[in-house]
Amino acid sequence: MSDRGRICLNRLARALPTAVAQFQAAGFTAKGVSFLTATYFQGGVNPLITNLDRFDHVIITSPEAASEFTGHVISRWPQWPSDLTIWCVGSATAAHIPVDAGLIRLASHPGSKPLIALIRRELSINDRVILATVEGGGRQFDVLNLSLDEPLNRLELYKLESCIEEFLFDPLQFDYLLHGSKVHLAACLTWAKVMGVDLDHLIHLVTSSQAVALLRPGSRYYRIDAPSLKHVLAVIQGEPSVKV
Protein backbone atom coordinates (compact mmCIF):
# COMPACT_ATOMS: atom_id res chain seq x y z
CA MET A 1 0.00 0.00 0.00
CA SER A 2 1.33 3.44 -0.92
CA ASP A 3 2.48 5.80 1.81
CA ARG A 4 -0.30 8.28 2.54
CA GLY A 5 1.99 10.50 4.60
CA ARG A 6 3.40 10.82 8.08
CA ILE A 7 0.79 11.40 10.78
CA CYS A 8 1.02 11.80 14.54
CA LEU A 9 -2.08 11.05 16.61
CA ASN A 10 -2.59 13.27 19.65
CA ARG A 11 -4.81 11.18 21.95
CA LEU A 12 -4.79 9.77 25.45
CA ALA A 13 -2.23 7.00 25.86
CA ARG A 14 -4.80 4.24 26.31
CA ALA A 15 -6.40 5.00 22.94
CA LEU A 16 -3.18 5.15 20.92
CA PRO A 17 -2.22 1.51 20.16
CA THR A 18 -5.46 0.68 18.33
CA ALA A 19 -5.68 4.03 16.55
CA VAL A 20 -2.04 3.97 15.42
CA ALA A 21 -2.43 0.43 14.10
CA GLN A 22 -5.47 1.45 12.06
CA PHE A 23 -3.61 4.31 10.39
CA GLN A 24 -0.56 2.15 9.72
CA ALA A 25 -2.74 -0.52 8.09
CA ALA A 26 -4.22 2.18 5.83
CA GLY A 27 -0.78 3.17 4.52
CA PHE A 28 0.24 6.00 6.84
CA THR A 29 3.51 6.26 8.68
CA ALA A 30 1.82 6.75 12.04
CA LYS A 31 2.88 7.28 15.62
CA GLY A 32 1.12 8.51 18.74
CA VAL A 33 1.75 11.11 21.40
CA SER A 34 -0.08 12.13 24.57
CA PHE A 35 0.19 15.69 25.82
CA LEU A 36 -2.29 14.84 28.58
CA THR A 37 -2.21 12.28 31.38
CA ALA A 38 -5.41 10.80 32.79
CA THR A 39 -6.11 9.99 36.43
CA TYR A 40 -9.09 7.70 36.92
CA PHE A 41 -11.57 7.89 39.79
CA GLN A 42 -13.16 5.00 41.68
CA GLY A 43 -16.51 5.29 39.91
CA GLY A 44 -17.67 1.81 40.90
CA VAL A 45 -18.52 2.98 44.43
CA ASN A 46 -20.28 6.12 43.19
CA PRO A 47 -24.00 6.10 44.08
CA LEU A 48 -24.79 6.90 40.45
CA ILE A 49 -23.30 3.52 39.49
CA THR A 50 -24.72 1.53 42.41
CA ASN A 51 -28.19 3.02 41.77
CA LEU A 52 -27.98 2.93 37.99
CA ASP A 53 -31.32 1.13 37.70
CA ARG A 54 -33.07 4.24 39.04
CA PHE A 55 -32.10 6.27 35.97
CA ASP A 56 -33.58 6.52 32.49
CA HIS A 57 -30.70 7.92 30.43
CA VAL A 58 -26.90 8.10 30.45
CA ILE A 59 -25.08 10.63 28.28
CA ILE A 60 -21.44 9.77 27.58
CA THR A 61 -19.15 12.49 26.29
CA SER A 62 -16.00 10.67 25.10
CA PRO A 63 -14.52 7.24 24.36
CA GLU A 64 -12.50 7.47 27.57
CA ALA A 65 -15.63 8.16 29.62
CA ALA A 66 -17.42 5.29 27.85
CA SER A 67 -14.60 2.85 28.61
CA GLU A 68 -14.51 3.85 32.29
CA PHE A 69 -18.30 3.83 32.64
CA THR A 70 -18.56 0.36 31.10
CA GLY A 71 -15.83 -1.02 33.37
CA HIS A 72 -17.53 0.29 36.50
CA VAL A 73 -20.96 -1.00 35.51
CA ILE A 74 -19.62 -4.46 34.68
CA SER A 75 -17.78 -4.64 38.01
CA ARG A 76 -20.93 -3.65 39.94
CA TRP A 77 -23.83 -5.17 38.00
CA PRO A 78 -24.20 -8.83 36.93
CA GLN A 79 -26.15 -7.54 33.95
CA TRP A 80 -26.95 -4.07 32.67
CA PRO A 81 -30.11 -2.51 34.12
CA SER A 82 -33.03 -2.75 31.72
CA ASP A 83 -34.81 0.22 30.10
CA LEU A 84 -31.65 2.32 30.05
CA THR A 85 -30.97 4.58 27.07
CA ILE A 86 -27.30 5.41 26.50
CA TRP A 87 -26.49 8.47 24.40
CA CYS A 88 -23.01 8.70 22.84
CA VAL A 89 -21.38 11.68 21.13
CA GLY A 90 -20.07 9.50 18.29
CA SER A 91 -19.38 6.01 17.04
CA ALA A 92 -15.94 5.90 18.71
CA THR A 93 -17.66 6.46 22.05
CA ALA A 94 -20.41 3.95 21.33
CA ALA A 95 -17.80 1.31 20.47
CA HIS A 96 -16.93 1.07 24.18
CA ILE A 97 -20.50 0.24 25.20
CA PRO A 98 -21.53 -3.45 25.07
CA VAL A 99 -24.43 -4.27 22.75
CA ASP A 100 -26.37 -5.72 25.70
CA ALA A 101 -26.15 -2.45 27.66
CA GLY A 102 -29.56 -1.24 26.52
CA LEU A 103 -30.66 1.15 23.81
CA ILE A 104 -27.56 2.91 22.43
CA ARG A 105 -28.35 6.15 20.59
CA LEU A 106 -26.21 8.47 18.45
CA ALA A 107 -27.05 11.56 16.47
CA SER A 108 -26.73 11.49 12.68
CA HIS A 109 -23.49 13.47 12.97
CA PRO A 110 -20.82 13.20 15.71
CA GLY A 111 -20.42 15.88 18.33
CA SER A 112 -22.36 17.35 21.22
CA LYS A 113 -24.58 19.83 19.35
CA PRO A 114 -26.49 17.33 17.19
CA LEU A 115 -26.70 14.94 20.15
CA ILE A 116 -28.17 17.63 22.42
CA ALA A 117 -30.77 18.49 19.78
CA LEU A 118 -31.79 14.83 19.52
CA ILE A 119 -31.91 14.27 23.27
CA ARG A 120 -34.08 17.35 23.81
CA ARG A 121 -36.70 15.89 21.49
CA GLU A 122 -36.70 12.58 23.37
CA LEU A 123 -36.59 13.64 27.03
CA SER A 124 -39.58 13.65 29.35
CA ILE A 125 -39.63 16.17 32.16
CA ASN A 126 -39.54 13.45 34.84
CA ASP A 127 -36.62 11.53 33.34
CA ARG A 128 -33.51 11.02 35.47
CA VAL A 129 -30.26 11.48 33.55
CA ILE A 130 -26.59 10.77 34.26
CA LEU A 131 -23.84 12.67 32.45
CA ALA A 132 -20.66 10.52 32.33
CA THR A 133 -17.71 12.74 31.55
CA VAL A 134 -14.27 14.07 32.44
CA GLU A 135 -13.78 16.28 35.49
CA GLY A 136 -15.25 19.69 34.67
CA GLY A 137 -16.34 18.56 31.21
CA GLY A 138 -19.63 18.28 29.37
CA ARG A 139 -20.95 21.68 30.47
CA GLN A 140 -22.60 22.18 27.08
CA PHE A 141 -25.12 19.52 28.11
CA ASP A 142 -26.35 21.71 31.00
CA VAL A 143 -28.86 23.20 28.58
CA LEU A 144 -30.82 19.96 28.99
CA ASN A 145 -31.62 20.97 32.56
CA LEU A 146 -34.26 23.29 31.08
CA SER A 147 -36.16 20.19 29.98
CA LEU A 148 -35.90 18.30 33.28
CA ASP A 149 -37.37 18.54 36.77
CA GLU A 150 -34.17 17.04 38.21
CA PRO A 151 -30.87 18.46 36.88
CA LEU A 152 -28.32 16.25 35.19
CA ASN A 153 -26.43 14.01 37.61
CA ARG A 154 -22.73 14.47 36.88
CA LEU A 155 -20.56 11.34 36.97
CA GLU A 156 -16.97 12.55 36.62
CA LEU A 157 -14.85 9.50 35.87
CA TYR A 158 -11.35 10.90 35.33
CA LYS A 159 -9.33 14.09 35.19
CA LEU A 160 -6.75 15.32 32.70
CA GLU A 161 -3.47 17.11 33.32
CA SER A 162 -0.94 18.52 30.90
CA CYS A 163 2.23 16.53 30.38
CA ILE A 164 5.14 18.93 29.99
CA GLU A 165 8.18 16.79 29.19
CA GLU A 166 11.00 17.05 26.70
CA PHE A 167 11.25 14.74 23.69
CA LEU A 168 7.53 13.88 23.67
CA PHE A 169 7.29 14.67 20.00
CA ASP A 170 9.50 15.72 17.07
CA PRO A 171 7.24 17.62 14.64
CA LEU A 172 9.83 17.40 11.86
CA GLN A 173 9.05 13.69 11.58
CA PHE A 174 5.44 14.32 10.52
CA ASP A 175 3.24 15.98 7.92
CA TYR A 176 -0.05 15.81 9.82
CA LEU A 177 -1.02 16.17 13.47
CA LEU A 178 -4.43 14.70 14.36
CA HIS A 179 -5.94 16.04 17.58
CA GLY A 180 -8.53 13.98 19.45
CA SER A 181 -10.35 17.09 20.69
CA LYS A 182 -9.97 20.78 21.43
CA VAL A 183 -8.52 19.83 24.84
CA HIS A 184 -5.83 17.71 23.18
CA LEU A 185 -4.94 20.53 20.80
CA ALA A 186 -4.72 23.04 23.66
CA ALA A 187 -2.36 20.75 25.57
CA CYS A 188 -0.20 20.31 22.47
CA LEU A 189 0.03 24.06 21.90
CA THR A 190 0.91 24.62 25.55
CA TRP A 191 3.67 22.02 25.34
CA ALA A 192 5.05 23.57 22.14
CA LYS A 193 5.11 27.05 23.70
CA VAL A 194 6.85 25.87 26.88
CA MET A 195 9.40 23.83 24.93
CA GLY A 196 9.94 26.42 22.20
CA VAL A 197 8.90 23.95 19.48
CA ASP A 198 7.77 25.20 16.07
CA LEU A 199 4.66 23.48 14.66
CA ASP A 200 4.14 25.81 11.70
CA HIS A 201 4.95 23.30 8.95
CA LEU A 202 2.37 20.77 10.19
CA ILE A 203 -1.16 20.36 8.88
CA HIS A 204 -3.53 20.04 11.84
CA LEU A 205 -6.64 17.86 11.78
CA VAL A 206 -9.17 19.27 14.25
CA THR A 207 -12.70 18.34 15.24
CA SER A 208 -14.44 21.63 16.05
CA SER A 209 -14.57 25.33 15.26
CA GLN A 210 -13.44 25.94 18.86
CA ALA A 211 -10.27 23.99 18.08
CA VAL A 212 -9.71 25.99 14.90
CA ALA A 213 -9.90 29.16 17.01
CA LEU A 214 -6.89 27.97 19.05
CA LEU A 215 -4.60 27.71 16.02
CA ARG A 216 -2.18 30.48 15.17
CA PRO A 217 -2.95 32.65 12.13
CA GLY A 218 -1.39 31.08 9.07
CA SER A 219 -1.75 27.52 10.42
CA ARG A 220 -2.93 24.97 7.87
CA TYR A 221 -5.71 22.64 8.95
CA TYR A 222 -8.49 20.28 7.98
CA ARG A 223 -11.78 20.38 9.90
CA ILE A 224 -13.14 16.86 10.46
CA ASP A 225 -16.21 15.51 12.25
CA ALA A 226 -14.35 12.92 14.33
CA PRO A 227 -10.69 11.92 14.89
CA SER A 228 -11.03 8.67 12.96
CA LEU A 229 -9.29 7.14 9.95
CA LYS A 230 -12.47 7.39 7.86
CA HIS A 231 -12.80 11.11 8.44
CA VAL A 232 -9.12 11.79 7.81
CA LEU A 233 -9.18 9.92 4.49
CA ALA A 234 -12.24 11.91 3.44
CA VAL A 235 -10.46 15.27 3.63
CA ILE A 236 -6.75 14.94 2.96
CA GLN A 237 -7.10 14.66 -0.82
CA GLY A 238 -8.22 18.29 -0.86
CA GLU A 239 -6.34 21.45 0.00
CA PRO A 240 -6.16 22.38 3.69
CA SER A 241 -7.70 25.58 5.00
CA VAL A 242 -5.51 28.38 6.33
CA LYS A 243 -6.30 30.03 9.66
CA VAL A 244 -6.78 33.77 9.18
C-alpha positions as CSV (number, residue, x, y, z in Angstrom):
1,M,0.0,0.0,0.0
2,S,1.3,3.4,-0.9
3,D,2.5,5.8,1.8
4,R,-0.3,8.3,2.5
5,G,2.0,10.5,4.6
6,R,3.4,10.8,8.1
7,I,0.8,11.4,10.8
8,C,1.0,11.8,14.5
9,L,-2.1,11.1,16.6
10,N,-2.6,13.3,19.7
11,R,-4.8,11.2,21.9
12,L,-4.8,9.8,25.5
13,A,-2.2,7.0,25.9
14,R,-4.8,4.2,26.3
15,A,-6.4,5.0,22.9
16,L,-3.2,5.1,20.9
17,P,-2.2,1.5,20.2
18,T,-5.5,0.7,18.3
19,A,-5.7,4.0,16.6
20,V,-2.0,4.0,15.4
21,A,-2.4,0.4,14.1
22,Q,-5.5,1.5,12.1
23,F,-3.6,4.3,10.4
24,Q,-0.6,2.2,9.7
25,A,-2.7,-0.5,8.1
26,A,-4.2,2.2,5.8
27,G,-0.8,3.2,4.5
28,F,0.2,6.0,6.8
29,T,3.5,6.3,8.7
30,A,1.8,6.7,12.0
31,K,2.9,7.3,15.6
32,G,1.1,8.5,18.7
33,V,1.7,11.1,21.4
34,S,-0.1,12.1,24.6
35,F,0.2,15.7,25.8
36,L,-2.3,14.8,28.6
37,T,-2.2,12.3,31.4
38,A,-5.4,10.8,32.8
39,T,-6.1,10.0,36.4
40,Y,-9.1,7.7,36.9
41,F,-11.6,7.9,39.8
42,Q,-13.2,5.0,41.7
43,G,-16.5,5.3,39.9
44,G,-17.7,1.8,40.9
45,V,-18.5,3.0,44.4
46,N,-20.3,6.1,43.2
47,P,-24.0,6.1,44.1
48,L,-24.8,6.9,40.4
49,I,-23.3,3.5,39.5
50,T,-24.7,1.5,42.4
51,N,-28.2,3.0,41.8
52,L,-28.0,2.9,38.0
53,D,-31.3,1.1,37.7
54,R,-33.1,4.2,39.0
55,F,-32.1,6.3,36.0
56,D,-33.6,6.5,32.5
57,H,-30.7,7.9,30.4
58,V,-26.9,8.1,30.5
59,I,-25.1,10.6,28.3
60,I,-21.4,9.8,27.6
61,T,-19.1,12.5,26.3
62,S,-16.0,10.7,25.1
63,P,-14.5,7.2,24.4
64,E,-12.5,7.5,27.6
65,A,-15.6,8.2,29.6
66,A,-17.4,5.3,27.8
67,S,-14.6,2.9,28.6
68,E,-14.5,3.9,32.3
69,F,-18.3,3.8,32.6
70,T,-18.6,0.4,31.1
71,G,-15.8,-1.0,33.4
72,H,-17.5,0.3,36.5
73,V,-21.0,-1.0,35.5
74,I,-19.6,-4.5,34.7
75,S,-17.8,-4.6,38.0
76,R,-20.9,-3.7,39.9
77,W,-23.8,-5.2,38.0
78,P,-24.2,-8.8,36.9
79,Q,-26.2,-7.5,34.0
80,W,-27.0,-4.1,32.7
81,P,-30.1,-2.5,34.1
82,S,-33.0,-2.7,31.7
83,D,-34.8,0.2,30.1
84,L,-31.7,2.3,30.0
85,T,-31.0,4.6,27.1
86,I,-27.3,5.4,26.5
87,W,-26.5,8.5,24.4
88,C,-23.0,8.7,22.8
89,V,-21.4,11.7,21.1
90,G,-20.1,9.5,18.3
91,S,-19.4,6.0,17.0
92,A,-15.9,5.9,18.7
93,T,-17.7,6.5,22.1
94,A,-20.4,3.9,21.3
95,A,-17.8,1.3,20.5
96,H,-16.9,1.1,24.2
97,I,-20.5,0.2,25.2
98,P,-21.5,-3.4,25.1
99,V,-24.4,-4.3,22.8
100,D,-26.4,-5.7,25.7
101,A,-26.2,-2.5,27.7
102,G,-29.6,-1.2,26.5
103,L,-30.7,1.1,23.8
104,I,-27.6,2.9,22.4
105,R,-28.3,6.2,20.6
106,L,-26.2,8.5,18.4
107,A,-27.0,11.6,16.5
108,S,-26.7,11.5,12.7
109,H,-23.5,13.5,13.0
110,P,-20.8,13.2,15.7
111,G,-20.4,15.9,18.3
112,S,-22.4,17.3,21.2
113,K,-24.6,19.8,19.4
114,P,-26.5,17.3,17.2
115,L,-26.7,14.9,20.1
116,I,-28.2,17.6,22.4
117,A,-30.8,18.5,19.8
118,L,-31.8,14.8,19.5
119,I,-31.9,14.3,23.3
120,R,-34.1,17.4,23.8
121,R,-36.7,15.9,21.5
122,E,-36.7,12.6,23.4
123,L,-36.6,13.6,27.0
124,S,-39.6,13.7,29.3
125,I,-39.6,16.2,32.2
126,N,-39.5,13.5,34.8
127,D,-36.6,11.5,33.3
128,R,-33.5,11.0,35.5
129,V,-30.3,11.5,33.5
130,I,-26.6,10.8,34.3
131,L,-23.8,12.7,32.4
132,A,-20.7,10.5,32.3
133,T,-17.7,12.7,31.6
134,V,-14.3,14.1,32.4
135,E,-13.8,16.3,35.5
136,G,-15.3,19.7,34.7
137,G,-16.3,18.6,31.2
138,G,-19.6,18.3,29.4
139,R,-20.9,21.7,30.5
140,Q,-22.6,22.2,27.1
141,F,-25.1,19.5,28.1
142,D,-26.3,21.7,31.0
143,V,-28.9,23.2,28.6
144,L,-30.8,20.0,29.0
145,N,-31.6,21.0,32.6
146,L,-34.3,23.3,31.1
147,S,-36.2,20.2,30.0
148,L,-35.9,18.3,33.3
149,D,-37.4,18.5,36.8
150,E,-34.2,17.0,38.2
151,P,-30.9,18.5,36.9
152,L,-28.3,16.2,35.2
153,N,-26.4,14.0,37.6
154,R,-22.7,14.5,36.9
155,L,-20.6,11.3,37.0
156,E,-17.0,12.6,36.6
157,L,-14.8,9.5,35.9
158,Y,-11.4,10.9,35.3
159,K,-9.3,14.1,35.2
160,L,-6.8,15.3,32.7
161,E,-3.5,17.1,33.3
162,S,-0.9,18.5,30.9
163,C,2.2,16.5,30.4
164,I,5.1,18.9,30.0
165,E,8.2,16.8,29.2
166,E,11.0,17.0,26.7
167,F,11.2,14.7,23.7
168,L,7.5,13.9,23.7
169,F,7.3,14.7,20.0
170,D,9.5,15.7,17.1
171,P,7.2,17.6,14.6
172,L,9.8,17.4,11.9
173,Q,9.0,13.7,11.6
174,F,5.4,14.3,10.5
175,D,3.2,16.0,7.9
176,Y,-0.1,15.8,9.8
177,L,-1.0,16.2,13.5
178,L,-4.4,14.7,14.4
179,H,-5.9,16.0,17.6
180,G,-8.5,14.0,19.4
181,S,-10.3,17.1,20.7
182,K,-10.0,20.8,21.4
183,V,-8.5,19.8,24.8
184,H,-5.8,17.7,23.2
185,L,-4.9,20.5,20.8
186,A,-4.7,23.0,23.7
187,A,-2.4,20.8,25.6
188,C,-0.2,20.3,22.5
189,L,0.0,24.1,21.9
190,T,0.9,24.6,25.6
191,W,3.7,22.0,25.3
192,A,5.0,23.6,22.1
193,K,5.1,27.1,23.7
194,V,6.9,25.9,26.9
195,M,9.4,23.8,24.9
196,G,9.9,26.4,22.2
197,V,8.9,23.9,19.5
198,D,7.8,25.2,16.1
199,L,4.7,23.5,14.7
200,D,4.1,25.8,11.7
201,H,5.0,23.3,8.9
202,L,2.4,20.8,10.2
203,I,-1.2,20.4,8.9
204,H,-3.5,20.0,11.8
205,L,-6.6,17.9,11.8
206,V,-9.2,19.3,14.3
207,T,-12.7,18.3,15.2
208,S,-14.4,21.6,16.1
209,S,-14.6,25.3,15.3
210,Q,-13.4,25.9,18.9
211,A,-10.3,24.0,18.1
212,V,-9.7,26.0,14.9
213,A,-9.9,29.2,17.0
214,L,-6.9,28.0,19.1
215,L,-4.6,27.7,16.0
216,R,-2.2,30.5,15.2
217,P,-3.0,32.7,12.1
218,G,-1.4,31.1,9.1
219,S,-1.8,27.5,10.4
220,R,-2.9,25.0,7.9
221,Y,-5.7,22.6,8.9
222,Y,-8.5,20.3,8.0
223,R,-11.8,20.4,9.9
224,I,-13.1,16.9,10.5
225,D,-16.2,15.5,12.2
226,A,-14.3,12.9,14.3
227,P,-10.7,11.9,14.9
228,S,-11.0,8.7,13.0
229,L,-9.3,7.1,9.9
230,K,-12.5,7.4,7.9
231,H,-12.8,11.1,8.4
232,V,-9.1,11.8,7.8
233,L,-9.2,9.9,4.5
234,A,-12.2,11.9,3.4
235,V,-10.5,15.3,3.6
236,I,-6.7,14.9,3.0
237,Q,-7.1,14.7,-0.8
238,G,-8.2,18.3,-0.9
239,E,-6.3,21.4,0.0
240,P,-6.2,22.4,3.7
241,S,-7.7,25.6,5.0
242,V,-5.5,28.4,6.3
243,K,-6.3,30.0,9.7
244,V,-6.8,33.8,9.2
